Amino acid sequence: MNTKGEGLDFMHTEINQKYMTNKTKLSKIEMVAVIILIGFTLSVLFHYIIGNYFHYGFPWNNFLFRPDNALDDFKNAYMYAEGFNPYSVITAQRNYPPFGFLIIGLFTFIEKNISFFIFETSFILFLLAYLYKSTLGLEKFTRMKNTFIIFFMSFPILFTLDRANFEIVVFMFLFLFIYFYERNKINTSVVFLAMAIAMKLFPLVFLVIFLSDKRYKEVLITGGLVILLTLLSLLIFQGDVATNISHFAHSLNLYNRDYVIGSGGFGYGHSLFGVLKLFFMAVIDAGTSSFDTLELIKISMRPYFIFVIILFLLISTYIIKYETELWKKMLLLVISVNLFPYVSADYKLIHFFIPLMLFFISRSDNDSYIKYSILFGLLLMPKSFYWIMSEQGYVSASIILNPLIMCMFIVFLMKDKYGVLNNKIRKV
């Protein structure tokens, strides 16, 4: 046997595998970046022409939120959290859970402008660093070019920075959760997931990651930490615990009234319920219903809740029983937290950068990556080329397009898995 020759063949194979992996990675990154670049360029040109040559005002001249309302999410949250007394007044905007306001309150120890600079700069550096790291193995200029495009031309990032919403902190916690989970540092991973849940509740869905590994102890520890963080926050706040809980509950009721049933933030969302609200408006406008829009929305809330719970349970079962790739698990869960709630503001789309970066580094050398790269690019590019004027205000066409793209992700993932399982059954 020619062991030397075999060794050389083995080395050659390894080099080819590395080359193919890097080639695939480059294809994924380039495809996503090109789509975002095209979308961003067309969007900027469209809004510039509409605003400067046709003299249309907001929202036709801008794909972000109202210019006079820039950075208000940070400013308002900062004001509410000052003095660690966030529930002193009952308003729809004071809807952060106690730990969320505790984190925001830490920023109030620093002067507002400086605090804001630290807040946004930290996010920019944090995400830029990992985007750049996820392109390891590629030529330096290519890495820098694509990192720049994906970051600075992506709609979710631009929108989040424009709003300066504290979803940024939730994203960082979730990112660190999956970062340490992937490196098998489970205890650290548990802490960051607990902080994400305690800050905004919806990250509860990511417990499915632990359930898929049968890590039931970690699920219980995470739940215990969430309770502990919530109680500690309430004890730190001014006023008694019972009053703060009561005021928080009343603020949530006002949020439901103004945002779930009402039109608050309606034009800048991407939930299935938002599509349903738009449909109700069309029905009312067509004169085919004796109900008004608000009545239809109220009537639909309970059946919609039951419907999405069933959908989420089905997706969770699929993840636990069948899905093996981490990026696909995270993608399905990120879709769930964006698509299923009554309200999903566009800044929540930043969470797609977690499965996106896992997708970049995943070993998928077949052609299936092409359709996912296209969908990621379409989801992340600006798409506010058309606005609908309704009784609830201006509504971007992306309110329909983004849920559609997310549903296409689910269909493709299920279809691919069915194909793999079917092939295995045939071989047996």
C-alpha positions as CSV (number, residue, x, y, z in Angstrom):
1,M,0.0,0.0,0.0
2,N,1.3,3.4,-0.9
3,T,0.6,5.3,2.4
4,K,2.4,8.4,1.2
5,G,0.2,8.6,-1.9
6,E,-2.9,8.0,0.2
7,G,-1.8,10.8,2.5
8,L,-1.4,13.2,-0.4
9,D,-4.8,12.3,-1.7
10,F,-6.3,12.9,1.7
11,M,-4.6,16.3,1.9
12,H,-5.8,17.2,-1.6
13,T,-9.4,16.2,-0.6
14,E,-9.2,18.4,2.5
15,I,-8.0,21.3,0.4
16,N,-10.8,20.8,-2.1
17,Q,-13.4,20.6,0.8
18,K,-12.1,23.8,2.3
19,Y,-12.1,25.5,-1.1
20,M,-15.7,24.4,-1.8
21,T,-16.8,25.6,1.7
22,N,-15.2,29.0,1.2
23,K,-16.5,29.2,-2.3
24,T,-20.0,28.4,-1.1
25,K,-19.6,30.9,1.8
26,L,-18.6,33.6,-0.7
27,S,-21.5,32.8,-2.9
28,K,-23.9,33.1,0.0
29,I,-22.5,36.4,1.3
30,E,-22.1,37.9,-2.2
31,M,-25.7,37.0,-3.1
32,V,-27.2,38.5,0.1
33,A,-25.0,41.6,-0.2
34,V,-25.9,42.2,-3.9
35,I,-29.6,42.0,-3.3
36,I,-29.4,44.4,-0.3
37,L,-27.2,46.7,-2.4
38,I,-29.7,46.7,-5.3
39,G,-32.7,47.2,-2.9
40,F,-31.0,50.0,-1.1
41,T,-29.8,51.8,-4.2
42,L,-33.3,51.6,-5.9
43,S,-35.0,52.7,-2.6
44,V,-32.7,55.7,-2.2
45,L,-33.1,56.8,-5.8
46,F,-36.9,56.2,-5.7
47,H,-37.4,58.3,-2.6
48,Y,-35.0,61.0,-3.7
49,I,-36.8,61.5,-7.0
50,I,-40.3,61.3,-5.4
51,G,-39.3,63.9,-2.8
52,N,-37.2,66.3,-4.8
53,Y,-38.8,66.2,-8.3
54,F,-42.4,65.3,-7.5
55,H,-42.4,67.2,-4.2
56,Y,-44.1,64.4,-2.2
57,G,-43.6,64.6,1.5
58,F,-43.4,61.8,4.1
59,P,-43.6,58.9,3.8
60,W,-43.0,58.9,0.0
61,N,-39.6,60.7,0.4
62,N,-38.2,58.4,3.1
63,F,-38.1,54.6,3.8
64,L,-37.5,55.1,7.5
65,F,-39.8,56.5,10.3
66,R,-40.9,60.1,10.5
67,P,-37.8,62.4,10.5
68,D,-39.2,64.5,13.3
69,N,-39.5,61.4,15.4
70,A,-36.0,60.1,15.0
71,L,-34.3,58.5,18.1
72,D,-37.5,58.9,20.1
73,D,-37.6,55.3,21.3
74,F,-34.3,55.8,23.2
75,K,-35.3,59.3,24.4
76,N,-38.7,58.2,25.7
77,A,-37.4,55.1,27.4
78,Y,-34.5,57.1,29.0
79,M,-37.1,59.5,30.4
80,Y,-39.3,56.8,31.7
81,A,-36.5,55.0,33.5
82,E,-35.0,58.0,35.2
83,G,-35.0,57.7,38.9
84,F,-35.9,54.0,38.6
85,N,-39.6,54.8,38.8
86,P,-40.8,53.6,35.4
87,Y,-44.3,52.7,36.3
88,S,-45.1,56.0,38.2
89,V,-47.4,56.9,35.2
90,I,-49.6,54.5,33.3
91,T,-49.0,54.9,29.5
92,A,-48.9,52.6,26.5
93,Q,-45.2,53.2,26.0
94,R,-44.3,52.0,29.5
95,N,-44.7,48.4,28.5
96,Y,-41.2,47.1,29.2
97,P,-41.1,44.3,31.8
98,P,-39.3,45.3,35.1
99,F,-35.8,44.0,34.1
100,G,-36.1,45.9,30.8
101,F,-36.5,49.1,32.6
102,L,-33.7,48.2,35.0
103,I,-31.3,47.8,32.0
104,I,-32.6,51.1,30.5
105,G,-32.2,52.7,33.9
106,L,-28.5,51.9,33.9
107,F,-28.1,54.2,30.9
108,T,-29.6,57.1,32.9
109,F,-26.5,57.3,35.1
110,I,-24.8,58.9,32.1
111,E,-25.8,62.2,30.5
112,K,-28.4,61.5,27.8
113,N,-26.4,62.4,24.7
114,I,-23.3,60.5,25.9
115,S,-25.5,57.6,26.9
116,F,-27.1,57.5,23.4
117,F,-23.7,57.6,21.8
118,I,-22.5,54.7,23.8
119,F,-25.8,52.8,23.1
120,E,-25.7,53.1,19.3
121,T,-21.9,52.8,19.0
122,S,-21.8,49.6,21.0
123,F,-24.4,48.0,18.8
124,I,-22.6,49.1,15.6
125,L,-19.2,47.8,16.8
126,F,-20.7,44.6,18.2
127,L,-22.5,43.6,15.0
128,L,-19.8,44.8,12.6
129,A,-17.2,42.7,14.5
130,Y,-19.2,39.6,14.2
131,L,-20.3,40.2,10.6
132,Y,-16.7,40.6,9.7
133,K,-15.7,37.5,11.7
134,S,-18.4,35.5,9.9
135,T,-16.6,36.1,6.6
136,L,-13.3,34.5,7.8
137,G,-11.6,32.6,5.0
138,L,-12.4,35.2,2.3
139,E,-10.2,37.8,0.8
140,K,-9.8,40.9,3.0
141,F,-11.3,43.4,0.5
142,T,-14.3,41.1,-0.1
143,R,-14.9,40.8,3.6
144,M,-14.8,44.5,4.2
145,K,-17.0,45.3,1.1
146,N,-19.7,42.8,2.0
147,T,-19.7,43.6,5.7
148,F,-20.2,47.3,4.9
149,I,-23.1,46.6,2.5
150,I,-24.9,44.1,4.7
151,F,-24.6,46.4,7.7
152,F,-25.0,50.0,6.4
153,M,-27.5,49.2,3.7
154,S,-29.7,46.8,5.5
155,F,-33.2,48.1,6.4
156,P,-33.6,46.5,9.8
157,I,-30.3,47.9,11.0
158,L,-31.0,51.4,9.6
159,F,-34.5,51.4,11.0
160,T,-33.3,50.2,14.4
161,L,-30.6,52.9,14.6
162,D,-33.1,55.5,13.4
163,R,-35.6,54.5,16.2
164,A,-32.7,53.8,18.7
165,N,-35.0,51.1,20.2
166,F,-33.8,49.0,23.1
167,E,-34.5,45.9,21.0
168,I,-30.7,46.4,20.4
169,V,-30.0,45.1,23.9
170,V,-32.3,42.2,23.5
171,F,-30.5,41.3,20.2
172,M,-27.2,41.4,22.0
173,F,-28.4,39.1,24.7
174,L,-29.8,36.6,22.2
175,F,-26.7,36.8,20.1
176,L,-24.5,36.0,23.2
177,F,-26.9,33.3,24.1
178,I,-26.4,31.5,20.8
179,Y,-22.7,32.4,20.7
180,F,-22.0,30.6,24.0
181,Y,-24.4,27.8,23.2
182,E,-22.6,27.0,20.0
183,R,-19.3,26.8,22.0
184,N,-21.0,24.5,24.5
185,K,-20.7,27.1,27.3
186,I,-24.2,26.3,28.4
187,N,-24.3,28.0,31.8
188,T,-23.2,31.3,30.3
189,S,-25.7,30.7,27.5
190,V,-28.5,30.2,30.0
191,V,-27.7,33.6,31.7
192,F,-28.0,35.6,28.5
193,L,-31.2,33.9,27.4
194,A,-32.7,34.6,30.8
195,M,-31.8,38.3,30.6
196,A,-33.3,38.5,27.1
197,I,-36.6,36.9,28.3
198,A,-36.7,39.1,31.4
199,M,-36.3,42.1,29.2
200,K,-39.0,41.5,26.6
201,L,-40.7,38.1,27.2
202,F,-40.9,37.0,23.6
203,P,-37.4,35.3,23.7
204,L,-39.2,32.6,25.7
205,V,-39.5,30.8,22.3
206,F,-35.7,30.2,22.2
207,L,-36.1,27.7,25.1
208,V,-37.0,25.3,22.3
209,I,-33.2,25.2,21.5
210,F,-32.6,23.6,24.9
211,L,-35.7,21.4,24.5
212,S,-34.3,20.1,21.2
213,D,-31.2,18.9,23.1
214,K,-33.3,17.5,26.0
215,R,-31.7,20.1,28.3
216,Y,-34.7,20.3,30.6
217,K,-32.6,21.4,33.6
218,E,-31.4,24.4,31.7
219,V,-35.0,25.3,30.8
220,L,-35.9,25.3,34.5
221,I,-32.8,27.3,35.5
222,T,-33.6,29.9,32.8
223,G,-37.2,30.2,34.1
224,G,-35.9,30.6,37.6
225,L,-33.4,33.3,36.6
226,V,-36.2,35.2,34.7
227,I,-38.3,35.3,37.9
228,L,-35.3,36.3,40.0
229,L,-34.3,39.1,37.7
230,T,-37.9,40.4,37.5
231,L,-38.3,40.4,41.3
232,L,-35.0,42.0,41.9
233,S,-35.9,44.8,39.4
234,L,-39.2,45.4,41.2
235,L,-37.4,45.6,44.5
236,I,-35.0,48.2,43.2
237,F,-37.7,50.4,41.7
238,Q,-39.3,53.2,43.7
239,G,-42.8,52.5,45.0
240,D,-44.2,49.2,46.4
241,V,-44.0,46.0,44.3
242,A,-47.8,45.5,44.1
243,T,-48.4,49.0,42.7
244,N,-45.7,48.7,40.1
245,I,-47.1,45.4,38.9
246,S,-50.6,46.8,38.7
247,H,-49.4,49.9,36.8
248,F,-47.3,47.6,34.4
249,A,-50.5,45.5,33.8
250,H,-52.5,48.7,33.1
251,S,-49.8,49.9,30.7
252,L,-50.0,46.6,28.8
253,N,-53.8,47.1,28.5
254,L,-53.3,50.6,27.0
255,Y,-50.7,49.1,24.6
256,N,-53.2,46.6,23.4
257,R,-55.7,49.3,22.9
258,D,-53.4,51.7,21.0
259,Y,-51.1,49.2,19.1
260,V,-52.9,45.9,18.8
261,I,-56.4,47.2,18.2
262,G,-55.4,50.7,17.2
263,S,-53.1,52.0,14.6
264,G,-49.9,52.7,16.7
265,G,-46.9,51.7,14.6
266,F,-49.2,49.9,12.2
267,G,-47.4,51.1,9.0
268,Y,-44.0,49.8,10.2
269,G,-44.8,46.2,11.2
270,H,-44.7,42.7,9.7
271,S,-46.9,40.4,11.7
272,L,-49.6,38.1,10.3
273,F,-52.0,40.0,12.5
274,G,-51.0,43.2,10.7
275,V,-51.9,41.5,7.4
276,L,-55.3,40.5,8.9
277,K,-55.9,44.1,10.0
278,L,-55.1,45.4,6.5
279,F,-57.6,42.8,5.1
280,F,-60.3,44.1,7.5
281,M,-59.7,47.6,6.3
282,A,-60.1,46.5,2.7
283,V,-63.4,44.7,3.6
284,I,-64.7,47.8,5.4
285,D,-63.7,50.1,2.5
286,A,-65.4,47.8,0.1
287,G,-68.6,48.0,2.1
288,T,-68.9,44.2,2.5
289,S,-69.1,44.2,6.3
290,S,-71.6,45.7,8.8
291,F,-68.8,45.8,11.4
292,D,-66.3,48.6,11.7
293,T,-62.6,47.8,11.6
294,L,-62.0,48.0,15.4
295,E,-64.9,45.5,16.0
296,L,-63.4,43.1,13.5
297,I,-60.0,43.3,15.1
298,K,-61.3,42.7,18.6
299,I,-63.4,39.7,17.4
300,S,-60.4,38.2,15.6
301,M,-57.9,38.4,18.5
302,R,-58.8,35.2,20.3
303,P,-59.1,32.9,17.3
304,Y,-55.8,34.4,15.9
305,F,-54.1,33.7,19.3
306,I,-55.3,30.1,19.2
307,F,-54.2,29.7,15.6
308,V,-50.6,31.0,16.1
309,I,-50.2,29.0,19.3
310,I,-51.0,25.8,17.3
311,L,-48.6,26.9,14.5
312,F,-45.8,27.6,17.0
313,L,-46.4,24.2,18.7
314,L,-46.1,22.5,15.3
315,I,-42.9,24.4,14.5
316,S,-41.5,23.6,17.9
317,T,-42.3,19.9,17.5
318,Y,-40.6,20.0,14.1
319,I,-37.5,21.6,15.5
320,I,-37.3,19.2,18.4
321,K,-37.9,16.0,16.4
322,Y,-36.5,16.6,13.0
323,E,-34.3,19.7,12.5
324,T,-30.6,19.2,13.1
325,E,-29.0,22.4,11.7
326,L,-28.7,25.2,14.2
327,W,-29.1,28.0,11.7
328,K,-32.4,26.5,10.6
329,K,-33.6,26.1,14.2
330,M,-32.8,29.7,14.9
331,L,-34.4,30.9,11.6
332,L,-37.7,29.2,12.4
333,L,-37.7,30.6,16.0
334,V,-36.8,34.1,14.8
335,I,-39.6,33.9,12.2
336,S,-42.0,32.9,15.0
337,V,-41.1,35.9,17.2
338,N,-41.5,38.2,14.2
339,L,-44.5,36.7,12.4
340,F,-46.9,35.5,15.1
341,P,-47.3,38.3,17.7
342,Y,-50.1,40.8,17.3
343,V,-47.6,43.6,16.8
344,S,-44.1,43.2,15.4
345,A,-42.3,46.5,14.7
346,D,-39.7,46.5,12.0
347,Y,-36.8,46.9,14.4
348,K,-37.4,43.2,15.5
349,L,-36.1,42.2,12.0
350,I,-32.6,42.7,13.4
351,H,-32.9,39.3,15.0
352,F,-32.6,37.7,11.5
353,F,-28.9,38.6,11.6
354,I,-28.4,35.7,14.1
355,P,-29.6,32.9,11.7
356,L,-28.1,34.8,8.8
357,M,-24.6,34.7,10.3
358,L,-25.0,31.0,11.3
359,F,-26.1,30.4,7.7
360,F,-23.0,32.0,6.3
361,I,-20.7,29.7,8.2
362,S,-22.9,26.6,7.8
363,R,-21.5,23.8,5.6
364,S,-24.0,23.6,2.8
365,D,-22.3,22.9,-0.5
366,N,-25.4,22.0,-2.5
367,D,-27.5,24.4,-4.4
368,S,-30.1,24.8,-1.7
369,Y,-28.3,27.8,-0.2
370,I,-29.2,29.9,-3.3
371,K,-32.9,30.2,-2.5
372,Y,-32.2,31.0,1.2
373,S,-29.6,33.6,0.2
374,I,-32.2,35.3,-2.0
375,L,-34.8,35.2,0.7
376,F,-32.5,36.7,3.3
377,G,-31.5,39.4,0.9
378,L,-35.1,40.3,0.0
379,L,-36.1,40.3,3.7
380,L,-33.3,42.7,4.7
381,M,-33.5,45.2,1.8
382,P,-35.6,48.3,2.0
383,K,-39.0,47.7,0.3
384,S,-41.1,50.8,1.0
385,F,-41.7,51.6,-2.7
386,Y,-45.5,51.7,-2.3
387,W,-47.7,53.1,0.5
388,I,-51.3,52.4,1.1
389,M,-53.4,55.2,2.6
390,S,-55.9,53.7,5.1
391,E,-58.0,54.9,8.0
392,Q,-55.1,53.7,10.2
393,G,-52.7,56.0,8.3
394,Y,-50.0,55.2,5.8
395,V,-49.1,51.5,5.5
396,S,-46.0,50.3,3.6
397,A,-46.3,47.5,1.1
398,S,-43.6,45.7,3.2
399,I,-46.4,44.9,5.8
400,I,-47.4,42.2,3.2
401,L,-44.1,41.4,1.6
402,N,-42.1,40.6,4.7
403,P,-44.7,38.1,6.1
404,L,-44.8,36.5,2.7
405,I,-41.0,36.1,2.6
406,M,-41.0,34.6,6.1
407,C,-43.7,32.1,5.1
408,M,-41.6,31.2,2.0
409,F,-38.7,30.4,4.4
410,I,-40.9,28.0,6.3
411,V,-42.2,26.3,3.2
412,F,-38.7,25.8,1.8
413,L,-37.3,24.5,5.1
414,M,-40.1,22.0,5.4
415,K,-39.8,20.9,1.8
416,D,-36.1,20.4,2.0
417,K,-36.4,18.4,5.2
418,Y,-39.2,16.3,3.6
419,G,-36.9,15.6,0.7
420,V,-34.1,14.4,3.0
421,L,-36.3,12.2,5.1
422,N,-37.9,10.7,2.0
423,N,-34.5,9.9,0.5
424,K,-33.5,8.2,3.8
425,I,-36.7,6.1,3.8
426,R,-36.1,5.0,0.1
427,K,-32.6,3.9,0.9
428,V,-33.8,1.8,3.8
